[in-house]
Amino acid sequence: MKLIRNIAQMHRWSVLQRKRNLTIGFVPTMGALHEGHLSLIRRARRENDSVAVSIFVNPAQFGPHEDFKKYPRNLFRDASLCRAERVDVLFVPSAASVYPAGYKTYVTVEGFSEVLCGRSRPGHFRGVATVVNKLFNVISPDRAYFGQKDAQQAAIIKKMVRDLNMPVTVKVLATVREPDGLALSSRNAYLNAGERADALVLWQALCLARRMAKRGVRDTAQIIREMKRIISQKSNSRIDYVEVVDASTFLPLREIRRGALAVLAVWIGKTRLIDNMVLRPGGEYAKG
Amino acid sequence: MKLIRNIAQMHRWSVLQRKRNLTIGFVPTMGALHEGHLSLIRRARRENDSVAVSIFVNPAQFGPHEDFKKYPRNLFRDASLCRAERVDVLFVPSAASVYPAGYKTYVTVEGFSEVLCGRSRPGHFRGVATVVNKLFNVISPDRAYFGQKDAQQAAIIKKMVRDLNMPVTVKVLATVREPDGLALSSRNAYLNAGERADALVLWQALCLARRMAKRGVRDTAQIIREMKRIISQKSNSRIDYVEVVDASTFLPLREIRRGALAVLAVWIGKTRLIDNMVLRPGGEYAKG
């Protein structure tokens, strides 16, 4: 496995793959790799001739009071995990090379970016769209892989790619969970034992929503009320948002229909966790 | 020469050129081609194996009260000019395919885009950056060609390409002028005979600025004052802006130095014309 830190060198690698008619699968990450990332890498490995993984804790997607500094970093461990998955290139650019002095260009996906996580984290999705756009330009992958856990991010990337005619196929893979249901996240590392137990309430609220939808409840306000009720029972929890949205537009739904997605963000102590669950499959989203 | 109207088909052509190891030169235009465009096409023809020209009157770069509707369109004439220059592909997408219903993604280059033409035409450069980004993604040219007449546009495109790591070389070619000095522009077609005579004042003001700079005048305020004075002598003229800026950042300069660029936008009757001239070569800009 090659470790590349330089943008121009990364681009040359990608040009060489193209010249050799090799397809490129790409998994952009912020490191602190877990089984969720590895599931993306394995799929990329199966579907492409070459696999590139990037590790870049992107300052542009963190707010001034967020966890950029304390976000877990462990390149040595991440690199051995990638090597074990037969990744061809691990791309680890510096922040100074990604955003050199005088940097000024940003990609925004309007509408999607101002709601839910975008409302709680102003500028977050602009940072995400911009860095993914840049990485796609440097690596020019045939396929890029994202996790459904970050559903809003995945929807924004898909929309950006379609709107800007970027020549890449975006694949969104199912959320990988702990045996008890907690969605894997690098931020789970912030939780102490008590918080880890309380964090399960995100999964429990989503399961409750799905049961209600299956039972035939159509009124999303009723579902959201019940979800909020059980989350609030944990003394360590603070709700950021609980919503039912259309999975392809992220606009709120008043009634359950095809493509309905329950989404939530909850603080457990000082850690903000997100998760989501499809309540009724279908719509454009099913094409994944 | 192929005429392609479909985005997917255009992209397939570009992929095929790459497979054959042929380089692509690209000239994006809004049609109503004149010798300025042709100079770009000829250079593209000399420097690349294949040449693509696009004609797209981009609604996203026109304000609500601007000349989108009356902008000159003559595909038949444009196509024969391109054929005569041995263009390989003329790409003429529809507005509905470039901006389908629900379109939401925009590229902005901050700082550059809010001054001068950007201040007079809010949203203009966002529209320009977005459409050029899209065209680059569809066509993936090795080299793209722009005219120095639209200096601010060219600077913004160069900045976007650098910031977003787009794999294309942007070339900015000298303004082509009428024998008397008027910069070629598709909008010159709007001028009646009297206005055409008055329009020469843009060139005269720029030449005055250059003479003053050569004579050693360093105070840009003094130069701007003199430029405004001679423009105001034409009863049909109305100044939008007259400035001296750094050619690579488009920030105003108080003193003449390397890379100083005089820029102006002037209404002649109902037609807004722009032009510019380097007052002292050098700086990053000279790398062109």
Interface residues (C-beta under 8 A of the other chain):
Chain A: I7 H11 V15 R18 K19 N21 G102 Y103 K104 T105 Y106 V107 T108 V109 E110 G111 F112 A129 T130 N133 K134 N137 V138 S140 K159 M160 D163 L164 N165 M166 P167 T249
Chain B: I7 H11 V15 R18 K19 N21 G102 Y103 K104 T105 Y106 V107 T108 V109 E110 G111 F112 A129 T130 N133 K134 N137 V138 S140 K159 M160 D163 L164 N165 M166 P167 T249
